[in-house]
Structure formats: C-alpha cells, structure tokens
C-alpha cells in the first residue's frame, strides 16, 4: 500500500472518529443521580458509623435490632484493639483470615464486598481494591476465608460489607504489617 | 457541616464536571445504561470522600481517575460474564440516532456505512486501545490527560494510540471499507 493511501485512510479514520456519536444521558438523569448519590452515600456513612466502635458481642445485638432477623458477628480474628478487630501480617507473606458471619436466617442472593487498602491484596485478585461476590448464607455461622497479601508495610483497614435486600452491614478489620 | 450543607458543597464541586464525566463513562462502557451506572457509582463513591474532594485542586481530573478505576474494577469483577455479552455494536439502536446528517443523503448513507464499519472495528480492539483512541481522537483528550487517567507513561499512551490507529486501518482495509 502506498504511503499516500495510508495517510489518506488515516485522515478519513480520524474524521470518522471525530464524529463518532454517543447517546446523551436521559433528561433529568444528572439530578436523579445526584440525589441518589447523596442519599446512598449518607446511608452508607451512617451504617459504617454504627458498626465502628462496637465490640463483636455488642455489634451482634445492635445489628439484630436494626435488621430484624439478619445479624452478623464481627470477623473471627485475634483480640480487637480499640474495638476494631486486628490482624498482624508479615510483608509479602500470605495469611488467611477467617471472617465469620452469623445469620439468624438463611439468606439467598446476599452480596459481599471486600474493600482493601493500598498495599493489601486478596490472593487471586491482583491489583483489585474492591471485590464482590453473590453468595448465600446458611442459618448460623458462615465462614469466609480471605487470603491476604501485604505488598507494602503501610497496612490499613479491610472493609467487608454484606448486603441483602437493600440492607447491609460493614465490618472493619485492621491490618498491621511488619 | 450539616447534611444539607454537605450535599450543597458536593453538588457545587461535581456538577460542573457532569457532562465530561458522562461522556467519559460512555466512551469507557460504550452503552448508555452502563454509562449511567458507572456515573452513578462514581457519584456515590465521591460523596463518601467529600472531605478529600474539597481539598483537591482539580476535582475534575480526580473524578475522572476514580471513574476509570471503578470501570477497571468492574471489568475485572465481571470479566467472565462480559465474555458472553451479546455481540452488538456500540452504535446499535439509539446510538445511531446521534449520527449527524448533512444535506447530501447519498453522502450521508455512505458515511453512515463507514461509521458502522468503524464501530465494528473499534470492538475488535483491546479495551486499552479502544479507550485511548476514543479519548484522544473523539473526545480530544491530550496525551498527558490520558496518562493521568490511566496511570501509564505518556510514551506508552503514544505507542498504544499509534498501534490502535494502525489496527483500525488494517481492519477497515480488510473489510473493504476503503476499497
């Protein structure tokens, strides 16, 4: 192919790309999205605050009261420090942490979302900060083993959020890296 | 700060960037419904980080980066499912209605056909190549802005843009668009 032909084709492609159309957002969508964001953001923030500062035993009771039949215990990890459960990790050494969610009822189609701080990864999900699963909970204790890897010595908080039927709870797990 | 005050501050910071953010969402996802979902998820996330947002000099760039990261996370999370998404063009259905016509119907028809071929060709590119070429050549992002968004060196942006254009030319030549 002649260079001149290539240049001409490139030019035509660029012109097509400039006009490559898009579909505008629906009328009133921005306002709706803004309203939903502030409402949902406030709800998530409130839920986080409710969970913060409660020990596992107290938290189970509080959540039972709030959700009615759907209660969760705090992660089954070593003794809490400042009311947030914590786990010690060694840099670049995988460690499995078992989270235990106790539910009063069996729950189908629950969503579990794990949010990781910078420098902490979940084995099998390199580079991902947030991982979600659709899951079902049986009545009683449900175990979730998470294999964590610390890539930097910073540490931070791992958040595990369980949602079902527009209700949910967020758990915090402090990760210290040495 | 009261709840209402929080909301007002948030709106003041994000609303000026809505059009650009929605366009970015659409270029990333290629579909209105997914673009709206991504846009929504960004706003929810950003509202949760209002304290950070207030302190940022260029909230537009920050919001774009967060949106891109949300998109990448979502891509990875549903990678398996997305492999089975029906093979439809980005411009299928309502998207084509956005194609501007001229006073020359014959020329419009030819151009529309080429646009369809371009649409199909774009789908054959990797996500990275497609996103870079759309942001640069369609949305007018500068190389440096793409570097900031995707967190890859400017040199890599340039080489990917070059390869993406070459691949588009190759596909469009193969299918006879330029014959």
Interface residues (C-beta under 8 A of the other chain):
Chain A: X1 X6 X9 X10 X12 X13 X14 X16 X17 X18 X19 X20 X21 X22 X23 X24 X25 X26 X29 X30 X33 X34 X36 X37 X38 X40 X41 X42 X44 X45 X125 X127 X128 X129 X130 X131 X132
Chain B: X3 X6 X7 X10 X11 X14 X15 X18 X22 X23 X26 X27 X32 X35 X36 X39 X40 X43 X44 X46 X47 X48 X69 X73 X76 X77 X91 X94 X95 X96 X97 X98 X99 X100 X111 X114 X115 X118 X119 X122 X133 X134 X137 X138 X165 X168 X169 X172 X173 X178
